[in-house]
Amino acid sequence: MAHAKTYFIPLFSMLIMIGCGESARDNSKSHYPKLSIHTEVLDKADAVQAKIVDGDTIKLEFDGIQKSIRLIGIDSFETHSSQKAKAQAYDYGITLEEVISRGKRAKTYIKEKLSKRVKFYMEYDEDFLDRYDRTLGYVWFSDDEMLNLDIICDGYALPLTIKPNDKYAESFLECYEAAKKDGLGVWAK
């Protein structure tokens, strides 16, 4: 198995905070696993926030070059009408409008999370790029807080395991099940 790579990247977020409330994260909740990053920092680079695409993809600018970062292990509801959005509506027994609303709530959640951060780490799994040439990664704010995990534990994403990138798949699935059961994020009644 290949050694996971981690990059340290200061993030200078120029986002306007959008009021979607405080994170539902509560470390005392049993469904919120305690994870730690255990990989070596290999490189340092400055980054500026370019754009939040949706609840599972962000774009960052590195030295004037914009890169799409696809968050590994999670999938959010779609933010616009598409075949995938229609499939999500069918799979979850909700309207297309509700799928899009949930997708927009996830996007807003990420904007708020990233607007409060200045530095983060990128951790990679087995594959570096997906079929759309997006960089695949786990985004860490510190050695014990991962954006991917926050999104799913706070109820704004679905689990998505695409092997061989499955390092945290069990934790993501546990968080998804608990967040849905507890009515967090997009699962609120």
C-alpha positions in Angstrom: 0.0 0.0 0.0 1.4 3.4 -1.0 2.3 5.9 1.8 -0.3 8.7 2.1 1.0 12.1 1.3 0.1 15.3 3.3 0.7 18.9 2.3 0.6 21.9 4.6 -1.2 24.8 3.0 -2.0 28.2 4.6 -5.5 29.1 3.5 -6.3 32.8 3.2 -10.1 32.8 3.0 -11.7 35.9 1.6 -15.2 34.6 2.0 -18.1 36.6 3.6 -19.5 34.6 6.4 -22.9 33.3 5.5 -25.2 32.7 8.5 -26.1 29.1 8.6 -25.5 28.9 12.4 -22.8 27.3 14.4 -21.5 23.8 13.6 -23.5 21.0 15.2 -20.2 19.4 16.1 -20.1 18.2 19.6 -17.1 16.1 20.5 -19.0 14.4 23.3 -21.3 12.8 20.8 -20.5 9.1 20.4 -21.0 9.3 16.6 -18.2 11.8 16.2 -15.0 9.7 16.0 -11.7 11.1 17.2 -9.2 10.9 14.3 -5.7 12.1 14.0 -3.5 12.7 11.0 -0.4 10.6 11.2 1.4 11.5 8.0 4.5 13.5 7.3 4.3 17.1 6.0 6.0 17.0 2.6 5.6 20.4 1.1 4.4 24.0 2.0 2.5 26.3 -0.3 0.4 29.5 -0.1 -3.2 29.1 -1.2 -6.1 31.5 -1.5 -9.7 30.4 -1.5 -11.1 30.6 -5.0 -14.6 29.1 -4.8 -16.8 26.6 -3.1 -18.3 24.5 -5.9 -20.7 22.5 -3.8 -20.8 20.4 -0.6 -18.0 18.1 -1.7 -15.8 20.1 -4.0 -13.8 23.3 -3.5 -11.4 25.2 -5.7 -8.2 26.7 -4.4 -5.6 28.9 -6.0 -2.0 28.0 -5.7 0.6 30.4 -7.1 -2.0 31.8 -9.6 -3.2 28.3 -10.7 -6.7 27.2 -9.6 -7.2 23.5 -8.7 -10.4 21.6 -7.9 -10.2 19.6 -4.7 -12.7 16.7 -4.4 -13.3 15.8 -0.8 -12.7 12.0 -0.5 -15.3 9.8 1.2 -18.3 12.1 1.0 -21.0 13.1 -1.5 -23.4 16.0 -1.0 -26.8 16.6 -2.5 -26.6 18.4 -5.8 -27.0 22.2 -6.0 -28.6 22.3 -9.4 -31.0 20.2 -11.5 -29.2 17.3 -13.2 -29.6 13.5 -13.7 -27.7 12.9 -10.5 -30.1 15.3 -8.6 -33.1 13.5 -10.0 -31.6 10.1 -8.9 -31.0 11.5 -5.4 -34.6 12.7 -5.3 -35.8 9.2 -6.2 -33.4 7.4 -3.9 -34.3 9.5 -0.8 -38.0 9.9 -1.6 -37.8 13.7 -1.7 -38.5 16.3 -4.4 -35.9 17.6 -6.8 -36.4 21.0 -5.1 -35.6 19.5 -1.7 -32.4 17.8 -3.2 -31.2 21.2 -4.5 -32.1 22.9 -1.2 -30.1 20.4 0.8 -27.2 20.8 -1.6 -27.2 24.6 -1.2 -27.3 24.1 2.6 -24.2 21.9 2.4 -22.4 24.5 0.3 -23.3 27.2 2.8 -22.0 25.1 5.6 -18.7 24.6 3.9 -18.4 28.4 3.2 -18.9 29.1 6.9 -16.4 26.4 7.9 -13.7 27.6 5.6 -14.3 31.3 6.3 -13.0 30.7 9.9 -9.8 29.0 8.8 -6.4 30.2 7.8 -4.3 27.0 7.5 -5.1 23.4 6.6 -3.4 20.2 5.6 -4.2 18.2 2.5 -4.0 14.4 3.1 -4.2 12.1 0.1 -5.2 8.4 -0.1 -4.2 6.0 -2.9 -5.4 8.0 -5.9 -4.2 11.6 -6.4 -6.8 12.6 -9.1 -10.3 11.5 -10.1 -11.6 11.0 -13.6 -12.4 14.7 -13.9 -8.8 15.7 -13.0 -9.8 17.0 -9.6 -7.3 16.5 -6.8 -8.6 14.0 -4.3 -8.0 14.8 -0.6 -8.9 14.9 3.0 -8.8 18.5 4.3 -7.5 18.9 7.9 -7.7 22.1 9.9 -5.4 20.8 12.6 -4.1 17.4 13.6 -7.5 16.4 14.9 -10.2 18.2 12.8 -11.0 17.1 9.3 -13.4 19.0 7.0 -14.6 15.8 5.3 -15.5 14.4 8.7 -17.1 17.6 9.9 -19.4 17.8 6.9 -20.7 14.2 7.2 -20.9 14.2 11.0 -22.8 17.5 11.0 -25.3 16.0 8.6 -24.4 17.7 5.3 -23.1 14.8 3.2 -23.7 11.2 2.3 -20.9 8.6 2.5 -19.2 7.8 -0.8 -16.5 5.1 -0.9 -14.6 4.7 -4.1 -11.8 2.1 -3.6 -8.9 2.3 -3.1 -9.6 5.6 -1.4 -11.3 4.3 1.7 -9.0 5.1 4.6 -11.7 6.7 6.7 -14.8 5.0 5.1 -15.9 3.3 8.4 -15.8 6.6 10.3 -17.7 8.4 7.5 -20.4 5.7 7.5 -20.8 5.8 11.3 -21.2 9.6 11.2 -23.7 9.5 8.4 -25.9 7.0 10.1 -25.8 8.9 13.5 -26.4 12.3 11.9 -29.4 11.0 9.9 -30.8 9.3 13.0 -30.2 12.5 15.1 -31.7 14.8 12.5 -28.6 16.9 12.0 -27.9 19.2 9.0 -29.9 18.3 5.9 -31.6 15.5 7.9 -33.4 18.0 10.2 -37.2 17.6 10.3 
